[in-house]
Amino acid sequence: MSIIKRNNVTIRGTGDQVMMFAHGFGCDQHMWRYIVPAFEDDYKVVMFDHVGAGNSDLSAYNYEKYDHLDGYAADIVEIATALQLQDIIFVGHSVSAIIGLMAAEIAPKIFKSLILVAPSPCYINDEGYTGGFKKDEIDELLESLNSNHLGWSMAMGPVIMGNSDRKELAEELSNSFCKTDPEIAKHFARTTFLTDKRHILPHVKLPSLILQCSNDVIAPIEVGEYMHQNMPNSTLVIMNATGHCPNLSAPDETTAAIKAFLLNEQ
């Protein structure tokens, strides 16, 4: 099976330097539509859908492979290898930020830097660590999704998006959740919310930008601060943006922060 078809890879832009954008849970590459145009003149922009999302090949979804985030990280490396990409500036949103860290650990030589939008290496509170949720809250969240996918999607969209005064944003996210195959959504959610990748943070040597929203129910400020403290070559920017999807709710601020980081890294 063609990797391009499997992951619905699209390539835009006229530059030589590669920027790869990876979407979060329940979304697809369409979620970057407000960000990507700002980089097309100077970069080769590579986007894709995780297997099981968007217009990816759903028949390629393997429950054993994607029972851990390693399967998604391996896909990113495989896409980069197939397209002969080097010095990638990787931009990952939410769980894909952590998948990007993992991909860089597998194949550090193909990445140049990492831009992590609303990342979280662990969603569950632990001793000395604030992840945002108690274990029983995550269990309840997953059970709610398991029993009523559509109801969960409509209820959680507004919570995750935040920005309660902009109902069209919550509606878009809820609809994106609803479009995802229910069984795949349940599986990916379990993989996402039960993951703990805190141990890899000190090993990330690449220049990394952590974009933290000022009020995010999924990834509170303490998460961004923890990542910054444990990643030796990281920059933390706490944005005015609120909610968990600044690529949709605050694209101008998100774009400006990315551009400032890239300019500083030149």
C-alpha positions as a Python dict, from the first residue, in 0.01 Angstrom:
ca = {
    (1, 'M'): (0, 0, 0),
    (2, 'S'): (130, 347, -87),
    (3, 'I'): (226, 547, 221),
    (4, 'I'): (101, 858, 43),
    (5, 'K'): (-244, 704, 13),
    (6, 'R'): (-238, 535, 352),
    (7, 'N'): (-176, 861, 537),
    (8, 'N'): (-335, 1094, 280),
    (9, 'V'): (-9, 1288, 251),
    (10, 'T'): (-32, 1630, 89),
    (11, 'I'): (258, 1856, -5),
    (12, 'R'): (230, 2230, -57),
    (13, 'G'): (462, 2528, -72),
    (14, 'T'): (763, 2634, -274),
    (15, 'G'): (1054, 2629, -29),
    (16, 'D'): (1329, 2373, 25),
    (17, 'Q'): (1309, 2358, 405),
    (18, 'V'): (1047, 2104, 516),
    (19, 'M'): (775, 2174, 772),
    (20, 'M'): (563, 1874, 868),
    (21, 'F'): (230, 1934, 1042),
    (22, 'A'): (60, 1660, 1250),
    (23, 'H'): (-295, 1688, 1385),
    (24, 'G'): (-434, 1586, 1721),
    (25, 'F'): (-695, 1335, 1842),
    (26, 'G'): (-1025, 1331, 1654),
    (27, 'C'): (-902, 1575, 1390),
    (28, 'D'): (-726, 1573, 1052),
    (29, 'Q'): (-488, 1791, 852),
    (30, 'H'): (-771, 2034, 775),
    (31, 'M'): (-720, 2171, 1127),
    (32, 'W'): (-401, 2346, 1006),
    (33, 'R'): (-574, 2545, 730),
    (34, 'Y'): (-531, 2881, 909),
    (35, 'I'): (-162, 2824, 985),
    (36, 'V'): (-14, 2664, 675),
    (37, 'P'): (-68, 2951, 425),
    (38, 'A'): (172, 3169, 626),
    (39, 'F'): (456, 2924, 555),
    (40, 'E'): (391, 2811, 197),
    (41, 'D'): (609, 3076, 34),
    (42, 'D'): (919, 2982, 232),
    (43, 'Y'): (878, 2614, 315),
    (44, 'K'): (781, 2280, 170),
    (45, 'V'): (476, 2197, 382),
    (46, 'V'): (396, 1830, 439),
    (47, 'M'): (65, 1735, 599),
    (48, 'F'): (-99, 1399, 657),
    (49, 'D'): (-381, 1223, 840),
    (50, 'H'): (-299, 966, 1104),
    (51, 'V'): (-423, 622, 1004),
    (52, 'G'): (-783, 609, 1122),
    (53, 'A'): (-840, 983, 1077),
    (54, 'G'): (-956, 1210, 798),
    (55, 'N'): (-905, 1066, 451),
    (56, 'S'): (-646, 810, 556),
    (57, 'D'): (-693, 447, 451),
    (58, 'L'): (-907, 308, 735),
    (59, 'S'): (-830, -47, 624),
    (60, 'A'): (-469, 13, 734),
    (61, 'Y'): (-575, 63, 1097),
    (62, 'N'): (-418, -212, 1305),
    (63, 'Y'): (-536, -229, 1665),
    (64, 'E'): (-218, -399, 1782),
    (65, 'K'): (11, -147, 1611),
    (66, 'Y'): (-180, 156, 1734),
    (67, 'D'): (-233, 28, 2086),
    (68, 'H'): (66, 249, 2171),
    (69, 'L'): (179, 582, 2032),
    (70, 'D'): (489, 408, 1894),
    (71, 'G'): (283, 298, 1592),
    (72, 'Y'): (202, 657, 1501),
    (73, 'A'): (563, 767, 1556),
    (74, 'A'): (682, 489, 1326),
    (75, 'D'): (441, 613, 1058),
    (76, 'I'): (592, 962, 1072),
    (77, 'V'): (942, 823, 1026),
    (78, 'E'): (814, 604, 742),
    (79, 'I'): (654, 902, 565),
    (80, 'A'): (975, 1104, 601),
    (81, 'T'): (1186, 816, 473),
    (82, 'A'): (959, 747, 175),
    (83, 'L'): (966, 1115, 72),
    (84, 'Q'): (1341, 1143, 147),
    (85, 'L'): (1282, 1431, 386),
    (86, 'Q'): (1567, 1579, 591),
    (87, 'D'): (1600, 1856, 851),
    (88, 'I'): (1227, 1850, 921),
    (89, 'I'): (1069, 2123, 1131),
    (90, 'F'): (798, 1917, 1297),
    (91, 'V'): (480, 2088, 1417),
    (92, 'G'): (255, 1866, 1627),
    (93, 'H'): (-71, 1949, 1802),
    (94, 'S'): (-178, 1786, 2128),
    (95, 'V'): (-101, 1412, 2127),
    (96, 'S'): (88, 1452, 1800),
    (97, 'A'): (336, 1677, 1977),
    (98, 'I'): (433, 1377, 2190),
    (99, 'I'): (425, 1148, 1887),
    (100, 'G'): (673, 1389, 1729),
    (101, 'L'): (905, 1362, 2030),
    (102, 'M'): (893, 987, 1993),
    (103, 'A'): (963, 1002, 1619),
    (104, 'A'): (1262, 1226, 1685),
    (105, 'E'): (1389, 973, 1938),
    (106, 'I'): (1361, 696, 1675),
    (107, 'A'): (1527, 895, 1396),
    (108, 'P'): (1686, 1214, 1534),
    (109, 'K'): (1890, 1284, 1221),
    (110, 'I'): (1587, 1357, 1002),
    (111, 'F'): (1452, 1630, 1232),
    (112, 'K'): (1581, 1984, 1275),
    (113, 'S'): (1348, 2120, 1542),
    (114, 'L'): (1016, 2052, 1714),
    (115, 'I'): (719, 2284, 1760),
    (116, 'L'): (479, 2145, 2018),
    (117, 'V'): (132, 2300, 2026),
    (118, 'A'): (-63, 2234, 2349),
    (119, 'P'): (138, 1919, 2429),
    (120, 'S'): (106, 1686, 2726),
    (121, 'P'): (330, 1387, 2800),
    (122, 'C'): (87, 1257, 3066),
    (123, 'Y'): (-272, 1358, 3139),
    (124, 'I'): (-297, 1196, 3481),
    (125, 'N'): (-185, 1368, 3801),
    (126, 'D'): (104, 1205, 3982),
    (127, 'E'): (318, 1285, 4285),
    (128, 'G'): (494, 1610, 4199),
    (129, 'Y'): (320, 1632, 3863),
    (130, 'T'): (0, 1804, 3754),
    (131, 'G'): (-140, 1645, 3439),
    (132, 'G'): (-487, 1794, 3473),
    (133, 'F'): (-689, 1481, 3559),
    (134, 'K'): (-723, 1222, 3830),
    (135, 'K'): (-706, 862, 3715),
    (136, 'D'): (-1076, 803, 3787),
    (137, 'E'): (-1164, 1112, 3580),
    (138, 'I'): (-980, 968, 3280),
    (139, 'D'): (-1151, 633, 3336),
    (140, 'E'): (-1488, 810, 3342),
    (141, 'L'): (-1403, 1005, 3027),
    (142, 'L'): (-1309, 688, 2841),
    (143, 'E'): (-1614, 501, 2964),
    (144, 'S'): (-1839, 786, 2850),
    (145, 'L'): (-1681, 774, 2504),
    (146, 'N'): (-1714, 397, 2496),
    (147, 'S'): (-2084, 401, 2578),
    (148, 'N'): (-2194, 699, 2366),
    (149, 'H'): (-1951, 820, 2100),
    (150, 'L'): (-2178, 1086, 1951),
    (151, 'G'): (-2293, 1216, 2288),
    (152, 'W'): (-1935, 1233, 2412),
    (153, 'S'): (-1828, 1416, 2097),
    (154, 'M'): (-2097, 1681, 2127),
    (155, 'A'): (-2032, 1730, 2499),
    (156, 'M'): (-1651, 1731, 2490),
    (157, 'G'): (-1605, 1949, 2180),
    (158, 'P'): (-1694, 2272, 2364),
    (159, 'V'): (-1493, 2170, 2673),
    (160, 'I'): (-1176, 2096, 2477),
    (161, 'M'): (-1208, 2394, 2246),
    (162, 'G'): (-1284, 2647, 2519),
    (163, 'N'): (-1369, 2993, 2383),
    (164, 'S'): (-1734, 2959, 2484),
    (165, 'D'): (-1819, 3285, 2309),
    (166, 'R'): (-1726, 3134, 1970),
    (167, 'K'): (-1967, 2845, 1935),
    (168, 'E'): (-1869, 2778, 1573),
    (169, 'L'): (-1527, 2655, 1691),
    (170, 'A'): (-1676, 2405, 1935),
    (171, 'E'): (-1920, 2291, 1668),
    (172, 'E'): (-1637, 2226, 1423),
    (173, 'L'): (-1441, 2021, 1676),
    (174, 'S'): (-1749, 1824, 1783),
    (175, 'N'): (-1832, 1748, 1420),
    (176, 'S'): (-1475, 1633, 1360),
    (177, 'F'): (-1502, 1397, 1656),
    (178, 'C'): (-1834, 1268, 1527),
    (179, 'K'): (-1691, 1190, 1182),
    (180, 'T'): (-1421, 965, 1327),
    (181, 'D'): (-1495, 592, 1317),
    (182, 'P'): (-1635, 519, 1667),
    (183, 'E'): (-1424, 209, 1733),
    (184, 'I'): (-1105, 380, 1619),
    (185, 'A'): (-1192, 691, 1824),
    (186, 'K'): (-1236, 480, 2137),
    (187, 'H'): (-907, 301, 2078),
    (188, 'F'): (-708, 616, 1997),
    (189, 'A'): (-856, 795, 2300),
    (190, 'R'): (-744, 515, 2531),
    (191, 'T'): (-398, 516, 2375),
    (192, 'T'): (-380, 896, 2409),
    (193, 'F'): (-513, 955, 2758),
    (194, 'L'): (-338, 660, 2925),
    (195, 'T'): (4, 740, 2777),
    (196, 'D'): (289, 854, 3000),
    (197, 'K'): (596, 971, 2808),
    (198, 'R'): (750, 1195, 3074),
    (199, 'H'): (1062, 981, 3079),
    (200, 'I'): (1166, 1075, 2725),
    (201, 'L'): (1166, 1452, 2782),
    (202, 'P'): (1526, 1481, 2913),
    (203, 'H'): (1651, 1292, 2606),
    (204, 'V'): (1509, 1543, 2357),
    (205, 'K'): (1811, 1743, 2242),
    (206, 'L'): (1655, 1915, 1940),
    (207, 'P'): (1555, 2282, 1968),
    (208, 'S'): (1192, 2271, 2078),
    (209, 'L'): (918, 2530, 2110),
    (210, 'I'): (641, 2457, 2360),
    (211, 'L'): (330, 2661, 2282),
    (212, 'Q'): (115, 2664, 2595),
    (213, 'C'): (-232, 2817, 2605),
    (214, 'S'): (-302, 3037, 2906),
    (215, 'N'): (-616, 2842, 2997),
    (216, 'D'): (-639, 2486, 2868),
    (217, 'V'): (-849, 2223, 3046),
    (218, 'I'): (-668, 1940, 2866),
    (219, 'A'): (-311, 2063, 2917),
    (220, 'P'): (-288, 2313, 3204),
    (221, 'I'): (1, 2560, 3235),
    (222, 'E'): (177, 2330, 3483),
    (223, 'V'): (221, 2076, 3202),
    (224, 'G'): (398, 2325, 2978),
    (225, 'E'): (619, 2436, 3264),
    (226, 'Y'): (705, 2076, 3349),
    (227, 'M'): (801, 1999, 2991),
    (228, 'H'): (1015, 2311, 2967),
    (229, 'Q'): (1195, 2225, 3291),
    (230, 'N'): (1268, 1872, 3171),
    (231, 'M'): (1359, 1941, 2807),
    (232, 'P'): (1713, 2085, 2797),
    (233, 'N'): (1685, 2276, 2467),
    (234, 'S'): (1327, 2402, 2492),
    (235, 'T'): (1157, 2741, 2474),
    (236, 'L'): (824, 2792, 2649),
    (237, 'V'): (576, 3048, 2522),
    (238, 'I'): (256, 3097, 2717),
    (239, 'M'): (9, 3248, 2475),
    (240, 'N'): (-291, 3469, 2538),
    (241, 'A'): (-491, 3205, 2348),
    (242, 'T'): (-724, 2987, 2553),
    (243, 'G'): (-859, 2638, 2498),
    (244, 'H'): (-675, 2340, 2354),
    (245, 'C'): (-677, 2427, 1981),
    (246, 'P'): (-501, 2759, 1921),
    (247, 'N'): (-442, 2653, 1560),
    (248, 'L'): (-815, 2717, 1516),
    (249, 'S'): (-898, 2972, 1784),
    (250, 'A'): (-586, 3193, 1763),
    (251, 'P'): (-410, 3121, 1434),
    (252, 'D'): (-243, 3463, 1408),
    (253, 'E'): (-88, 3440, 1754),
    (254, 'T'): (15, 3079, 1694),
    (255, 'T'): (172, 3164, 1359),
    (256, 'A'): (358, 3462, 1504),
    (257, 'A'): (503, 3250, 1785),
    (258, 'I'): (619, 2983, 1540),
    (259, 'K'): (778, 3242, 1310),
    (260, 'A'): (958, 3410, 1599),
    (261, 'F'): (1102, 3076, 1709),
    (262, 'L'): (1214, 2983, 1357),
    (263, 'L'): (1375, 3325, 1307),
    (264, 'N'): (1568, 3283, 1631),
    (265, 'E'): (1684, 2936, 1523),
    (266, 'Q'): (1829, 3052, 1190),
}
